[in-house]
């Protein structure tokens, strides 16, 4: 491979070096796919579109395209933009990736450790981890590693070797998520005193205990979108705050005046409190511990975030009551939408309000027997036909509290045509189903406001955001709904 090797004195002048690189780029001979490197303590810039030819006398010359007028000869000094350089042919040995090197190093050290005890067999190679997660100075190993009983015979030397090789101070190992309403991680701490780590995301610091809470990295696009909101002077209610995934972007980047954060997982509440202190926004957040249907303040919000999956429907009534009754506000409604099936029943079950303890946590055997319904639509039609089909009606199976003026009857879902010219023009049936789902959710809220306040509120679909896809037909969507009373 050919390099333009600059003299050390000229290489120390960054401005000259950058100009030199730009000139090489302008002639189309700078190889941007390779990195600049040092050769004999000199800066070498990689070149492309150039070749070498050796004659019968053993002399090697540079072969260049006709559109490159530069006098380029091998190992001959020349000057360009004030930089003295030579063209040199250098053989670059491709280096293995860093992760492969670490894996091989770990394998050799473990062979040595178990071999010294007469325990090593080649079958153990399969249980040595090939990948891992790094959180601060803690490495989280997958559940599939070190499963054979023989590994336990080498503890604690085993964890010391692994930690030294992976260059970390603490080690933990994943297990299956616990089957509870909080989806608590089942993480075993192998080395170290605690599982608290710090994760920095979009300029925000999140601290949490990996043994008790999970960090959801998959919703980063939605957190970035929230960060761009203009919430100055607004009061926001976050119905499912967790450790502050959305609470913190609303406070730090969107500049909300106040956020009411509702959370019933006491471990997440502890992390949320620490995160508010860590990011110096404690004075702008009020934490409401318990089930949001019991503890959420009413009539205070300009904006409500409903970030619960697979469906935020358990909090829809609570969200309506949280909005300011005189002016209304904006709802950000999350859901996993099945684009293939005409209707899907969610497997998660929601605690009834009467089954909650004073602390807002579910008692034993307190789960409701009726599942929450998630609305989704078939995309069997294509093009404009998808918009010509009206939406079928659906039912809400949740039992409502009659003391709030809501009957136990199912909420009706009105049929409606939803027109979106962009999707109609491009004939994108997948996106069409997104807007159909948004349309039906808006009708749901319209009927809910009518039953709550006996008023015909105006519900407008402002935006439908695709956060991510879980499967070919399962999309995590967020619909932004503008909700205003008739007097506004």
Buried (B, 14 or more C-beta within 10 A) or exposed (E): BBBBBBBEEBBEBEEBBEBBBEBBEEBEBBBEEBEBBEEEEBBBBBBBBBEEEEEEEEEEBBEBEEEBEBEBBBEEEBEBBEBBBBBBEEEEEEEEEEEEEBBEEBBEBBBEBBEEEEBBEEEBEEBBBBEBBEBBEBBBBBEEBBEBEBBEEBEEEBBBBBBEBBEBEBBBBBEEEEEEBBEBBEBEBBBBEEBBBBBEBEEBBBBBBBBBBBBBEEBBBBBEBBBEBEBEEBBBBBBBBBBBBBBBBBBBBBBBEBBBBBBBBBBBBBBBBBBBEBBEBEEBBBBBBBBBBBBBBEEBBBBBBBBBBBBBBBBBBBBBBBBBBEEBBBBBBBBBBBBBEEBBEBEBBBBBEEBBEEEBBBEEEBBBEEBBBBBBBBBEBEBEEBBEBEBEEBEBBBEBBEEEEBEEEBBBBEEEEBEBEEBBEEEBBBBBBBBBBBBBBBBBBBBBBBBBBEEEBEBEBEEBBBBBBEEEBBBBBBBBBBBBBEEE
